[in-house]
Amino acid sequence: MQREPENPNPDTRKGPVTEPAVELNGARLAYGPRTLWSGLDLQVRPGEFIAVLGPNGSGKTSLLKVLLGQVPLSGGSVRIAGTPARTGNSHVGYIPQQKTMDEGLPLRGRDLVGLGVDGHRWGTGLRNRRARRAIVDAAITQVGAQAYADAPVGSMSGGEQQRLRVAQALVGDPRVLLCDEPLLSLDLANQHRVSDLINQRRLEHDTAVLFVTHEINPILPLVDRVLYLVDGRFRIGTAAEVMTSEVLSELYQTDVEVLHVRGRLVVVGTGDAIDALGSAGGEGIHHEDHE
Ligand SMILES: Nc1ncnc2c1ncn2[C@@H]1O[C@H](COP(=O)(O)OP(=O)(O)OP(=O)(O)O)[C@@H](O)[C@H]1O
């Protein structure tokens, strides 16, 4: 008897993929006695761009870990790219929080990208090695990193390293891309470059994107919906629905003001790092606040 495949529609992206890219039903996550969030229902469509926002410790990274199958839910269910969340799902790409790489690290850019290749799919042997090299090259070209792909990663700028991390996440041809603060410590030009690459991927391949960030302004035009987590409370909706003084005041349980300044959102009054939402590109919120 033939075994039922785990995913009945494993790689049929030429036809429309109708199942949700991510599906959380009644999801709850607790570490010991502390519940980070519960009752979370979220369906993400293929090609949808979701910004995950919230102050430090609200459980944004933990949500990505649940989707990566690294942390089990305490209740409810989670499916991603057509299967229950599990580690090693080649349909899921991941851009981890940026860490500076040691200058002496004996790893070339292309080796870093190659780490994203699914070993089982490509195996060993000359033909496979060539095929593997071709997909690594294609990913390097996609992010425009050909000029420095053979240099040691430790010698690269933060922006160059981050473009290679994007390539590493794309090399497995993901249906869902999980990004954990991928713009952190990048200058404005590189923030645009990296967010454009991620957006290009979702537009061309219908890849769903979950993008954890403290800074919504650089990605505001790309965002379909926002998941905003604060201290166990959350709200899901378009940026226009969620990023309002009323909704954020309710989430933070204090008076929060959302100002619209030259097409950007400035959040004032949360009393924590999320106020940085208004300080993209080094412009202080107080300065703008008094205009
Ligand atoms: N394995 C763990 N065991 C116990 N507590 C944990 C574990 N992992 C994370 N936590 C705690 O859960 C909370 C949420 O952590 P998480 O990293 O998901 O938050 P975050 O919203 O991504 O924060 P930040 O914006 O600072 O990155 C934190 O208080 C953290 O200390």
The ligand as a Gaussian input file, in Angstrom:
#p B3LYP/6-31G(d) Opt

LIG

0 1
 N       12.990000      28.853000      26.621000
 C       12.483000      29.774000      27.431000
 N       12.148000      29.468000      28.704000
 C       11.605000      30.401000      29.517000
 N       11.348000      31.665000      29.156000
 C       11.643000      32.028000      27.883000
 C       12.221000      31.101000      26.966000
 N       12.399000      31.737000      25.783000
 C       11.956000      32.997000      25.967000
 N       11.515000      33.170000      27.223000
 C       10.933000      34.421000      27.768000
 O        9.733000      34.678000      27.081000
 C        9.590000      36.074000      26.849000
 C        9.379000      36.340000      25.389000
 O       10.596000      36.141000      24.704000
 P       10.735000      36.443000      23.158000
 O       12.187000      36.353000      22.812000
 O        9.786000      35.632000      22.406000
 O       10.262000      37.981000      23.108000
 P       10.361000      39.023000      21.961000
 O        9.023000      39.659000      21.850000
 O       10.920000      38.439000      20.728000
 O       11.386000      40.061000      22.597000
 P       12.500000      41.022000      21.935000
 O       11.729000      42.118000      21.262000
 O       13.256000      41.518000      23.113000
 O       13.330000      40.205000      20.987000
 C       10.818000      36.727000      27.446000
 O       10.509000      37.241000      28.701000
 C       11.829000      35.616000      27.538000
 O       12.707000      35.815000      28.601000

